[in-house]
Amino acid sequence: MSFSKEDEDFFGSTGSFGVPKFDNAMHGGVPRGFMLIGFTEVGSGSELFAKQFTSPAEEPDNTILISTNESQLEIARVFNKYNWPTDISVRTLGEEYNARVLEKELLASRYRLEGFKLPDIQRLAQTRFVDDNTQDFLTEMTNEIMAMGPYFRAVIDSLDFFVQREDPARVVAMLRMMQAHTQAMRGILFVTVSNDTITPAIKQEMAAISDMVCDFKVRTIGSDFETSMIVSKFRNAPENLSIMVYRVTPQEGITPETVERIA
């Protein structure tokens, strides 16, 4: 793959995380070609970080956010709240799954329970309603990432949707393909998955594939909550390993408060 001198000058060798203080803590940002994985806990703010990660949007038409558990309306609300670019591509697989799979299953169940009525028969004659067992959202998503061009930026939030419905080994295989494409295209890919969804063995394999590993944590201190991110892997830059306590502000979104080096 060849890259034009103009693109190399425009994009540079690193991109922003979307969090200026995080860029400084990581000594300049995220290297082009990196795939990052975030292992998450409920309440840790990882879903906000995932959205914020798309906010640099160097090329909006080459930037995508794939969400598996939020609606288009909610995502747009958050982007408008923080004045992040709204002209990027957004795909909400949870909504697609509801429309393409669950609604059909609900309709089929009703037919089985209540029987067919004349309007049902007329509608089915027009739509040729049949059972569709060919839905493969994992392959669709992988193909969408693999079709993205040089210097793309993509976020998948989260893999839980696929791990719960697919063989985890197949999910890991698709992740390998996306990692290879990200490296070849000098793209930046950020993926999240909750710790409760995967086994330690699958977590280890995902971490081995990734160029950067972040653990999003939340704990209670008295009557307050403390959210933090542990950077436990940063390929070829162990000096970036750290623990960052962060907070959410109405102006900046997620922003680190303290950084403690662990390497």
C-alpha positions in Angstrom: 0.0 0.0 0.0 1.4 3.4 -1.0 0.6 6.6 0.7 0.8 10.1 -0.8 3.2 12.6 0.7 0.3 15.0 1.2 -1.6 12.5 3.3 1.5 11.7 5.3 2.1 15.3 6.0 -1.6 15.9 6.9 -2.2 12.9 9.2 1.3 12.5 10.6 2.5 9.4 12.5 0.1 9.8 15.4 -3.6 10.8 16.0 -5.4 12.3 18.9 -7.4 10.2 21.4 -9.9 13.0 21.4 -8.7 13.9 25.0 -5.8 16.4 24.9 -4.6 15.6 28.4 -4.5 11.9 27.5 -2.5 12.7 24.3 0.1 14.5 26.5 0.1 11.5 29.0 0.8 9.1 26.1 3.6 11.3 24.7 1.8 12.6 21.7 -1.2 10.5 21.0 -2.0 7.1 19.4 0.3 5.8 16.6 -1.4 5.3 13.2 -2.0 1.6 12.6 -2.9 0.9 16.2 -5.8 -1.2 17.3 -6.8 -0.4 20.9 -9.0 -2.5 23.1 -10.8 -1.3 26.2 -11.8 -3.9 28.8 -14.7 -2.3 30.7 -16.7 -2.2 33.9 -20.3 -0.9 34.2 -20.3 2.7 35.2 -16.6 3.4 34.2 -17.5 5.8 31.4 -16.1 3.7 28.6 -19.0 4.4 26.3 -18.4 8.1 26.6 -14.7 7.6 25.9 -15.6 5.6 22.8 -17.7 8.5 21.4 -15.0 11.0 22.3 -12.4 8.9 20.6 -14.2 9.6 17.2 -14.3 13.4 17.8 -11.0 14.3 16.1 -12.6 13.0 12.8 -9.7 14.0 10.6 -11.9 12.9 7.7 -15.5 12.6 8.7 -16.4 10.4 5.7 -13.6 8.0 6.8 -14.7 7.9 10.4 -17.3 5.5 11.9 -18.8 4.7 15.2 -20.5 1.3 15.5 -22.6 1.0 18.6 -24.3 -2.2 19.6 -26.3 -1.0 22.6 -27.3 2.6 22.0 -29.7 4.4 19.6 -29.0 6.9 16.9 -31.0 9.5 18.9 -29.0 9.0 22.1 -25.7 9.1 20.3 -26.7 12.3 18.5 -27.7 13.9 21.8 -24.3 13.2 23.4 -22.4 14.5 20.3 -24.5 17.7 20.3 -24.0 18.2 24.0 -20.2 18.2 23.6 -20.2 19.9 20.2 -18.4 16.9 18.6 -18.6 16.5 14.8 -22.0 15.0 13.8 -21.1 14.3 10.1 -19.3 11.0 10.8 -20.9 7.7 10.0 -22.8 6.1 12.8 -24.2 2.5 12.8 -26.4 1.2 15.6 -26.4 -2.6 15.4 -28.7 -2.9 18.4 -31.5 -1.0 16.6 -30.8 -3.0 13.4 -31.0 -6.3 15.3 -34.3 -5.3 16.8 -35.8 -4.4 13.4 -34.3 -7.2 11.3 -34.5 -10.1 13.8 -36.4 -9.5 17.0 -39.5 -7.9 15.4 -39.7 -10.8 12.9 -39.4 -13.3 15.7 -42.1 -11.5 17.7 -44.4 -11.5 14.6 -43.8 -15.2 14.0 -44.6 -15.9 17.6 -47.9 -14.0 17.4 -48.8 -15.9 14.3 -48.1 -19.2 16.0 -50.2 -18.3 19.0 -53.1 -16.5 17.4 -53.2 -18.0 13.9 -53.3 -16.1 10.6 -56.0 -13.5 9.9 -57.0 -12.3 6.5 -55.0 -9.0 6.7 -52.0 -11.1 7.7 -52.3 -13.3 4.7 -52.7 -10.4 2.4 -49.6 -8.7 3.9 -47.5 -11.8 3.6 -48.6 -12.3 0.0 -47.1 -8.9 -0.7 -43.9 -9.1 1.4 -43.1 -12.9 0.9 -42.5 -13.2 4.6 -40.1 -16.1 5.2 -37.8 -17.1 8.1 -34.4 -15.5 7.6 -31.6 -17.3 9.3 -28.8 -15.6 7.3 -28.3 -12.5 9.5 -24.6 -12.3 10.2 -23.9 -9.0 11.9 -20.3 -9.9 12.8 -19.4 -10.5 9.1 -21.2 -7.3 8.1 -19.3 -5.2 10.6 -16.0 -6.8 9.8 -16.5 -6.1 6.1 -17.5 -2.5 6.8 -14.2 -2.0 8.7 -12.2 -3.8 6.0 -13.6 -1.5 3.3 -12.3 1.6 5.0 -9.5 3.4 3.3 -6.1 4.8 4.6 -6.0 6.7 7.8 -9.5 5.7 8.8 -10.7 6.1 12.4 -13.3 3.5 13.7 -14.8 2.6 17.1 -16.8 -0.6 17.9 -18.7 -0.2 21.2 -19.0 -3.0 22.2 -18.1 -6.6 21.3 -20.4 -7.9 24.0 -23.2 -8.1 21.4 -21.2 -10.5 19.3 -19.6 -12.6 22.0 -23.0 -13.3 23.4 -24.3 -14.6 20.0 -21.3 -16.1 18.3 -18.5 -18.5 19.1 -15.9 -16.3 20.9 -13.1 -17.9 18.8 -14.9 -16.5 15.6 -15.1 -13.1 17.2 -11.3 -13.2 17.9 -10.6 -14.3 14.3 -12.6 -11.3 13.0 -10.7 -9.1 15.4 -7.4 -10.3 13.9 -8.6 -9.4 10.4 -9.6 -5.9 11.5 -6.2 -5.5 13.3 -4.3 -6.4 10.2 -6.4 -4.1 8.0 -5.9 -1.2 10.6 -2.1 -1.7 10.5 -2.0 -1.9 6.7 -4.1 1.2 6.2 -2.5 3.2 9.0 -5.9 3.5 10.5 -6.9 3.8 14.2 -9.4 1.3 15.6 -10.8 1.3 19.2 -12.8 -1.7 20.4 -14.5 -2.2 23.8 -15.7 -5.3 25.5 -16.9 -5.9 29.1 -14.8 -8.1 31.4 -18.0 -9.9 32.5 -18.7 -11.2 29.0 -15.4 -12.9 28.2 -13.3 -15.6 29.8 -9.7 -14.9 31.0 -8.4 -16.9 28.0 -10.3 -14.9 25.5 -9.3 -11.7 27.2 -5.7 -12.7 27.0 -6.0 -13.5 23.3 -7.7 -10.2 22.6 -5.0 -8.3 24.5 -2.2 -10.1 22.6 -3.8 -9.0 19.3 -4.1 -5.4 20.3 -1.4 -2.7 20.2 -2.8 -0.9 23.2 -4.8 -2.3 26.1 -6.9 -0.1 28.5 -8.8 -1.3 31.5 -11.7 1.0 32.5 -12.4 0.8 36.2 -14.8 2.3 38.7 -14.7 2.1 42.5 -16.5 3.7 45.4 -14.6 6.0 47.8 -16.9 6.9 50.6 -20.0 8.3 49.0 -18.2 9.1 45.7 -17.2 7.1 42.6 -13.7 7.2 41.2 -13.2 6.3 37.5 -9.9 5.3 36.2 -8.1 3.8 33.2 -5.1 1.4 33.4 -2.9 1.4 30.3 -1.4 -2.1 30.7 0.0 -2.4 27.1 1.4 0.1 24.6 3.3 -1.6 21.9 7.0 -0.6 21.8 6.4 2.2 24.3 6.3 0.7 27.9 7.0 4.1 29.3 3.3 4.9 28.5 2.0 2.3 30.9 0.1 4.2 33.6 -2.9 4.5 35.8 -5.1 7.6 35.1 -7.9 8.8 37.3 -10.3 10.8 35.2 -13.6 12.8 35.6 -16.3 14.0 33.2 -16.8 17.7 32.7 -19.6 19.4 30.7 -17.0 21.2 28.6 -14.4 18.5 27.9 -16.1 15.2 28.4 -13.6 12.7 29.9 -10.4 14.4 31.1 -7.6 12.9 33.2 -7.0 14.3 36.7 -3.9 12.4 37.8 -1.4 10.1 36.0 0.7 7.5 37.8 3.4 5.7 35.8 3.6 2.0 36.4 6.6 1.2 34.2 
